[in-house]
Amino acid sequence: VRALLRSVSQLGVWLQEQGKPSAPIDPADVREMFAARRRLGRHGVPGGPGIDRFLTFLIERGLLAQGAAPEPSPLQVLMTSFRDWMVRERGLAPGTVTRYERTAERFLTEQALRGGVLDVAGLSGADLNAFLLRECARVSAGSAKGRVAELRALLRFLYLEGLIPLQLGGAVPPVGGWRLATIPPLVSAQEVQRVVDSCDTASTVGVRDRAIMLLVARLGLRSVEVARLELDDLDWRHGELMVRGKGRREDRLPLPTEVGEALSAYLTGRGRVPGSRRVFLTCRAPSGPIRADLVNDVIERGCKRSGLAQFGPHRMRHALAGEL
């Protein structure tokens, strides 16, 4: 809601500066306003899908010029194909697709739009270096490494579609960020146990949180794997657990007694949500499947109750790896 209100406000100010009437609004003016803000390096500027949603918002309220249905630009058509390729061929999660798409759109806007014309075939290694140098100046080394992977995926797609003549992915330089360059913050097994023991097992929330923590602390599950866990993934007879991980990968793990008892205790007092087979549900109405970020919140609340410095699921998984 805040982002939408901010866009409405920015559009109003921009139209006033341009000396244009407030209504009806030309879709080209909307796109030009966002493009102008992007050229200024402003953060939080929506991309193609975000602009389309904003135009739909204006259409529904009768603020867009009559008969001025927004035509998709060549960049938007290309981004739609790239999004479909990531889902169909790569099997990427929706959040990953959004992140890759955001980087690809910004890169193409800055490096491939020449005089308002999309020139993908003219991309070169110099364009890649220029974009990455700008990114490295404003983000952390970890985020810059992510930009490298996102750019290589885009370039692979462009080459497979025959839009560029060379595989430019090899021209994307790696980002320095060496392993053990800094002292990693370690969490001991004793600290993990204190966090797990801090859950109030007399309450439904505490029983649920303890089961979530044990899945991370004893089996090393990722947050999204905990959130995706379904009732059919629990094989009580054989003492196994099906884990649905990255890239549609499925693995079977042994279900330790402690984890199985925690899950059983939670499921015994858990409510039901019609049509949902997820194991973990929210405890506040309206009840439904938890999101992956709730796992991080659960562990951080446990750290606070235990009087420990806050850490998340990733460092808890590291603690398990250290123990193993």
N, C-alpha and C positions, 0 to 999 in steps of 0.2 A: 504493500500500500504506500509506504514512504517513497519507494522508487518511482511508482507511478505518479504520485503527487509532485515529486521533484521534476519529472519529465514534463508534466503539464505546465509547471511554473516556468521552467527554462524555455519551453516553446513560446509561452506568452511574452516573455521578456525579449526573446529573439525576434518575434514578429513585430513587436513594437519598435525595436531598434532598426528593423528593415523598412519600417513605414508601411507595413502591409495590414490589411483589415484583419480583424480577429476571426471572422467567419464569412463565407466558408473557407476552410483551410485547404490549400493545395498539398497533396501528398509529397510532391517534389520539394516543397518548402520544409516539410517535416524531415525528410531524408537529408536535406542540405544542412539543417540545424544540427542534427546529430553528427554529420560528417565534419562540420566546422568545429564542434567540441572535441571530436576525436583528433583533429589536426592540432589542436591546442594541447593535446596530451592529457585531457581531463580523464579522471578515473570514473568507473561506473557507467560509461556510455554504453547503452544496449547495442547488440549486434543486429544482424538481419532478422532473426526470429523475434527478438524483443521489439524491434521497430514495427514488424508486422502486427504484433499483439497491440501495440500502441495505436496503430492506424485502425485496427478493428474496434478498439475502444472509442475512437473518434467517430467512426462510421455509425456505431450503435447509438450515439448521442446526436447524430445529425449535424456534426461539426465539420465534416469533410465535404468538399465540393461535390455537387451532384454529378453522377456519372463518372466520377474520378476514382474508380476502383483501382487500387494500387497494382501496377504491373510489376512482377518480380524482375529485379535487375539481373544481369548475367552473373554477378557475384552471388546473389541469393540462389540462383539455379544451381550454380556449382556447389554451394554449401549444402544444398538439399541432397545432391548426389553423394557428396562426401559423407554426410550423416548416414544415409542409407547404406553406404559401403561399410562404415564402421560397425553398424548394427548387424548387417547381413554376413559380411565376410570375416570380421574380427570378433564378433560376439562381445563387444565391450558393454560395460554397464552404463546406464543412463547418465550417471554423474560424470563418468570418464568421457563419454561422448560429448557432453556439454563443454567440458574443459578443453578437449581437443578442438572442438568447433570454434570456441572463443579465440584460441590462439591462432588457428588457421585464418579466421576472418580478419583478425587484426594484421596478421602478416601480409595477406593478399591486399588489404586496403592500403597499407603503407608502402608496399614494394611492387605490387603488380598493377595498381590503378595509375595509369599514366594519361593525364589529360582527360580524365573521366572514362577512359576505355580500359577494360580488363585485358591485360597482356600477360597471360600466364606463360606462354611459350618463350617470352623474353627474360624469364627469371635466370639469375646466375648465382654463382657462389658468392660474389660480392654482395648481392642482395641479402643472402642468408646471414653473412657475417655482420652486415650493418644492423640487421634486426636483432641479432643475438647480443651484440655489443650494447645496444640500447636497453635490452631486457636485463642484462647482467648489471647494469648501472643502477637499476631500480628495484631488483628483487634479490632474494637470498640465493646462495649457491644451490640449495636444494630445489628451489623453484626454477632456477635457470636450467638445471638438469632436466626438469620436466618439460621445459620449452623445447629442448633438443629432441626428446622422444616424440613430442607432439608435431614438431616440424617434419621429422623423418616420416611419420605416418602420412602427413599430407603429401609429401613429395613422392612417396610410394604410390599413393592413390593417383596422383597426377600422371605418373609414368605409366601405370597400368592402364589408365584410360586413354593413353596416347596424346595427352595434352602438353607434355614436355618431351623433348627428344632424348634427354639423358637422365640417368638415375642420379639426381642431385643429392640424394640422401647421404652419400659419402662425403659430400662437401660441407655438411653440417659439422662444425668443430665441436669436440667434446668440451665440457665445462669442468674445470678443476675443482675438486672437492674430495680429497683423498680420505680413504678409510683410516681411522685412528689418528687423523690430523689433530683432533682435539680429544680430551679425555671424556669418554662417554659417561653420562650419569647412570650409575648402576642402582638397581633396587634389589635388596637382599630378600631371600626367601622368608626371613622372619618378618620383614616389613609387609610383604604380600599377605602373610598369614594374619597379621594384625588388621589389615584392611578387610579381609574376608570375615574375621571374627567380629568386626564392628557392626555387622548387620543385625538388626533386631528381628530375630526369628519368631517373635510373638505377633508380628504384623505381616500382612500379605505383601506389602512392599518390601520388607526386609527379607522375607523368604525368596521372593523373586530376585532381588538384587544379589543375594548370596549364590543362587544358582547361576546367574549371569557371570559373576566374578569367577566362580570355579571353572566354568567352561573356558575362560581366558587363562586363568592361572594354572590349570592342570592339563589342558589340552592345547593351549596356544591358539585358540580360535580368534579370527579377526572380528572386529565389531560387526561388519556386514554379515559375516557367517553366523554370528549369534542371532542377529535380527531375522535372518532368513530361515532359521531352524523351524521345521514343521513337525507335527506329531508323527507323521509317517516316517520321518527320518530316525526315530528312536526304535531300535530293535531290541526290546527288552529280553527276549528269549536267548539271543546270542550275545547280549551285552555289547552291542555295537552302536555306533552313531554315524549317520551319513552327513558329510559336510559338503555343502555346495559353495565352492570357492570361486576364485577369479577365472575368467575365460570359460565359464560353464563347466568347470572341472568339478568332478564329484569323487570324494574319497571316503573310505570307511575307516573309522578310528575305534579303538576299544573304549568302552565306557567304564571308567573307574568307578568303584563302589561309592566313593564319596560324592562324585558328581551325579551318579544315578540316584542316590538317596536325596540329594538336594533337588533334582528335577522332579522326583516323585512327590516330595513334600510340597513343592510349588503347584504341581498339576492337581494334587488332591484338593486344594482349596481355591483353585483358580476358577474364575467364571468362564462363560462360553460366549463366543461371538459367532452368530450364524454366518455360514459361508466362509469362515476363515479357519485354516488348519495350522496357523502359526503357533509356536509354543509360547512365546512371550508376548503378553498383552499389556497395554497401558492400564494403570490402576485408577485413573481418573476418567470420568465420563467425558466424551463418548468413548467407550472402550474399543480398542482396535490394536492391530499389530504395532509393536514398537519400531522406532526408526533406529538406524545404526548409531546415530550420535547420542542416543540415550545410554549406550554402554559406557561411553566416556564420562557422561554425567554421573552414572552410578559409581564408577571407580573414584572419581574426584570427590564425591560426597563421602565415600568411605575413607579417603585420605584425611579429609577434614575432621571426621569423627575420631580418627586415630591419632590426630595431632602430628601427622607427617606432611612433608612437602608434597604438593600435588603432583601426581603423574597419571598417565592415561593407559589405555589398553596396550599400546605398542610397547611401552617400557615394562609392563607386566609380562608380555610375551617374551621380551628380552631376558627377564629374570628367569623364566622357565627354561629358556635356551641355555642360560648360564648353569643352571642346576643340572640339566641333562649332560 
